[in-house]
Amino acid sequence: MLRAGSAAPCFCVLLRKCASCYIVRHEISTSKVSILCVPCSKAAMRTDIAVTWTEPALKEGATELAARLGLPLAKTGQRHSLLLRLSQAGLELLKPDDPHLRGPLQVDFTAGGLDFRRRQPGRELLLRAVCGKGTVRPAVLDATGGLGRDSFLLAAAGCEVRIVEREPVLAALLADGLRRASLSPDTAKIAARISLTVGDAVLFLEKMRMQGQQADVIYLDPMFPERRKSALVKKEAQFLQLLAAPDSPEGEERLLAAALAVS
């Protein structure tokens, strides 16, 4: 849910979290409306990906997933740069035969560091910036979903969050992570506050503008910020870079302009 525009006065602030991350925020007293899903414009992948499964019972689900994403099924003897694998533990991405990328990438909202962070909300600068000190929680549009961690923290703090992610494989990993979170008693209520749209955020925002709609908070966090250190990029970032090319500075400017247009 996002808030619709009205003649009521609003206060707009652009909060710059770091050199490559922005929060566009405005406060306005309006009613809530639902936003229709923007059709997905398929993102250009940087590498070839195939879908596989770990046991026969999962073959049908993997076949449906491959058809939905427009990806081939992995076949014996064929090599692919990345494998999107369906297992009993969920959906995961892996790079075969790469010693620098051992183990799969999976979106998991139920354990690990993210679980610790959601239990310590007072330490999160993002939550301070978005939620402030009040008790009313804004509706948030995360226009650069990525692995969904920031969105999950915002939802854990009580915000209703819509994630827009343009990369279909990444969106599939996100959807699977949310599905598994919805099955856990500790995270089910948090997952219920998150909705996911697969598509281009600029088109989504432009549709909002044309319909006269506004969002309480629009969160922008580019996937590939400028690197200032020569250390090896974290495994997760390497997977993301293999999935999709970084947006150009012009593309980031278009996204920021589209966000400001509905703020």
Order of alpha helices (4+ residues) and beta strands (2+ residues): beta-beta-beta-beta-beta-alpha-beta-beta-alpha-alpha-beta-alpha-beta-alpha-alpha-beta-alpha-beta-alpha-alpha
